Amino acid sequence: AGGSQRSLKLTGDMGKPKLVFEKKQVSFGTMPIEIKKDLYAKIKNKGSDPAIFSIINPNEDVLSISPMIGKINPGENQLLNIAAQFKSPIVFQSKVSIAICGASPISFLINATVELPKIELSYSDLDFKQVFIGSSSSRPITIKNVGNIPAVLILDLSENPSFHLEFPSHLGIHEPSENGNSVMLVTQT
């Protein structure tokens, strides 16, 4: 107290980390809306010191990346889990950057083409005319997926318990998937 002032200068040396991507682009390809898809990107520290990183994700509404922060020791790898889920059709491309302590940031591209299913419906006549109690009548309907992604047909027959639908059993599922066409049938409970 009351003496001369002195200043102290602190310098942090983060060494020489060098992060590189196995691939500089992550492509989700063509995918349906509302279906979550996960891919991985590998980054490696080719430097001589540990790399402390932080991911800058400009599209958190449709992309989640994990881990968002971390440390990679020299010679080691880190897998980044990249999950995408879109609410509407879009041709998506985004640049994601990784800030690295003691080094320049690096970046990679993420792209996807998000589409709605494209189906064709064909039938000759859906008029059942007169159907008497105790009898039944049927009409064939053909639904063809002509798009690039699987389609999910959701039929709600809960208001019409007299109707039922017959379709191949391999199409019946409970949850939509990006792996194949499917039918979800809602009936009276």
N, C-alpha and C positions, 0 to 999 in steps of 0.2 A: 504494500500500500504506500502510495506516495513516491514510488521509485520510477525509474524510466520504463517506458513501454517497449516491449519487444514483440515481434510477430513470429509466428511459427507457420511454416509452409509445409503442408502435407501433400505428397504425391503418391497416387496409387498406380502400381504397375501391374496390369492385368496379363502381362506376358504376351505371347503370340499365338492365340487360338486361331484355327482356320477351319471353319465349318464348310462342308461341301455336301451337295445333294447327290444321291444315287441317280435320280432323274430330276430334271428341272421343271417337269410338268406332270400334273396329276389329272388324268382324264376319267371322268365318270361315264363317258360315252352317252348313249341315249338311255334316259331313265324316265319312269312315270312320275306324275305328281303324287304328293302325299306318301311316298314310300321312302323310308330312310335307307341310305346306302353308305357303307363304310369302305374306305380305302386307306392304305398306309403309304407314308413317304419316309424314307430312311435318310438321316443325315449323319455324317461322320466327322469327327474332329481329327483332321490331318495335321494339326499344329502340335507344338511342343508343350503347351500349357492347357489347363482346363478351360473350357468355353462355357460361360454363363450366358444363357440366351432368354429372350422374351419374344413371343410371337405377336405380330400386329395383324389382326384379322379384321378387315374392313367390312365383312359380310356376316356378322354374327347372327343375323336373322335367318340365314339359310345354311351356314357352315358352322360346325363346331370342331375345334382342333384341340387335341390333348396329347401331351401336356402343353400348357401355354407358356410355362417358364421351366427352366431346368439347367442342369450342369452336365456337360459331357467331358469326360476325362480324355487325355490324348490317346488316339488310337481306338477309341470306343465309338459305338453307334447309338443312335436314339431313333426309335420308331415313333412317328407322329401318326396318331389316329385321326383321320379326317372324315367327318360324317356330313352328308349333305341331304337335305330334305326341302323340296320346293312346293309351293302352294299353287303355282300357275305355270303354264307353258312359257319357256324362255330358252334362248341360247345364251348360256352363262359363261363368262370368263372373268376371272379375278386374279389380281396379283397379291400374294401374301408375302409379307416381309418378316424377316427374323433379325431383331437387333441383338448384337453380340458385344459383350463388354470387351473393350480393347481391340475391336476389329470393325471393319465396315460391315453394314448390314448386307444380308443376302436375301434373295427372293425366289419364289417359284410361282408358276401359273397353275390355276385350277380351272377346268372347264367341264361343262356338261350341256347336253341338249335335252331339255325337259319337254315331253310331249303328252298330249291327251291320247287315249286309245282311239283308233279309227275302226269302226265296225260297219258292216253292211248287213241289213236285215232283209230277208226275203220270205214271202209267204204268198199263197194263192188266194185264200179266202178265210177270214176269221169270223164270219157270221155263222154262229152255231144254230141258227133258226130255232125250231122247236126241239127241246130236249125234255123228255118226260121223267117224272120222279122214278128213281130206280134204274134208269138207263144212263149211259155215258156217251160222249162224243169227243173226238179229238181232232186237232188240226196241226199239221207240221209247220214249224217255223224254223228257218235256218238263220243262224247268226254267224257271220264270218269276220274274223279279225284280219283286216288288211293293213294294219299299222305296223310300226316297228317295235312296239312294246306290248306286253301282255295286257289284256283287258279283264276287268272284273264286272260281271253283270250282277246287279243287285235287284232282285224282284221282290216286291212287297205284296204278298197275297193275303195279308192279315184282314183286309176289308172284304175279301171275297173267299170265304172258306170253302165254297163249292168247287173252286178251281184248284188244280194242282199241276205241277210241272214235272215232266220226266226228262232227264238229261243224263249223260254218261257220268257214272259215279266218280271217276277220277277228276272231274271238274268241280265237285263240291268241296268247299273249304270253309273255314271260319274266319281266317284273316287274309286280306289281300297280300300278294307277293309279287316281286318283280320277276319271278322265275317261270310263270306260266299263266295261261288263261284260267279263269275260275268263275263259278257261279255261287252267289250267296242268296239263299232263299229265306225270306221273312214270312213266317206263318203265324196263325193265331196262337196265343199262349194260354 
